[in-house]
Amino acid sequence: MDQIGAIKERVRNYILREFLPQQRAGELTDDLSLVETGIIDSLGALKMFAFIEEEFDIDIEPEDVLVEHLGTVGDIARFVAEKWNLS
């Protein structure tokens, strides 16, 4: 598994544990809209950014706190990769 794939897996596991405890991992695809489906709301966004900072050892600046970074599992992985300078 490449680094982006590993990031997606860690993000997916967190979302399943914190927001969708009854869902199976296969149901949370890379392109499922987390915001439009209501999986992540405003409080969930704060929790998600806190998770990203801690899990991936990233400093998130105020200008980084954008809903676009939390749109999908894929968007979150791309955001982390950008902060890690992987992309």
N, C-alpha and C positions, 0 to 999 in steps of 0.2 A: 504494500500500500504506500503510495506517495504521501508527501507531507500534507497536501490539500485534502486527500482522502482521510488521513488521520485526524485532521482538524474537523472535518465534517462528522466523523464518527463520534468524537468527543462532544461536539455541539449537539448532535442528535441524541446522544445518551442523556445529556443534561436536560434537554427539552422534554424528552419522554419521562424522565424522573420527576421534574418539577412542574410541568404543565399538562402532561398527558399520561398519567400513570396507568391508565387502562388500555392504552394503544400499544400495538406491536411495532417494532422498529421498522418493518417493511412498509408500514402505512405512512410514515413520515419521509416523504421523498425530498430530494435536493431542491426541487422547484415549487413545493407547496407553499403558498403565501401564508406566512405566519401571522401577519397583521390583518389581512383581509378576512381570514377565517376566524379571527378573534383568539387565536392561541396565545398571541402576545399582545397585551394591552399596555397602557401607560405604566402601570406598576410592574408588569412583566418585562417591559423594556429596561427599566432600572435594574431589575434583577439580572437580566441578560447581560447588560453592560458590566455589572459587577462581577458576574461569572467570567466574562471574557478577560477582564483585567487580571483576575486572580488565576484563572486556569492557564492562561497563555502568557502571563507576566508582561502585560502590555499597559502602558500608561495611556489612558483615554482622555483626550483633551475635550473641552466643551464643544469645540467645532466638530468633533467626531461623533457626537451624540445626535445621530440622524436616523430616522426610521428606515431610510433606504438601506442602512447597514444591517438591519434586522429583517429584511423582507422575506428571505428564505434561508434555509440551511446553507445553500450555495453562496448567498450574499454575505452571510456571516463569515464563512470560510475565506471568501475573497478579502473581506475587511481585515481579518486576522493576518492573512498572507501579506497584504499591503503594509500593515504595521510591522511585520517581520521582514519586510523587503524581499519577499519570495516571488512577487509577481513582476 
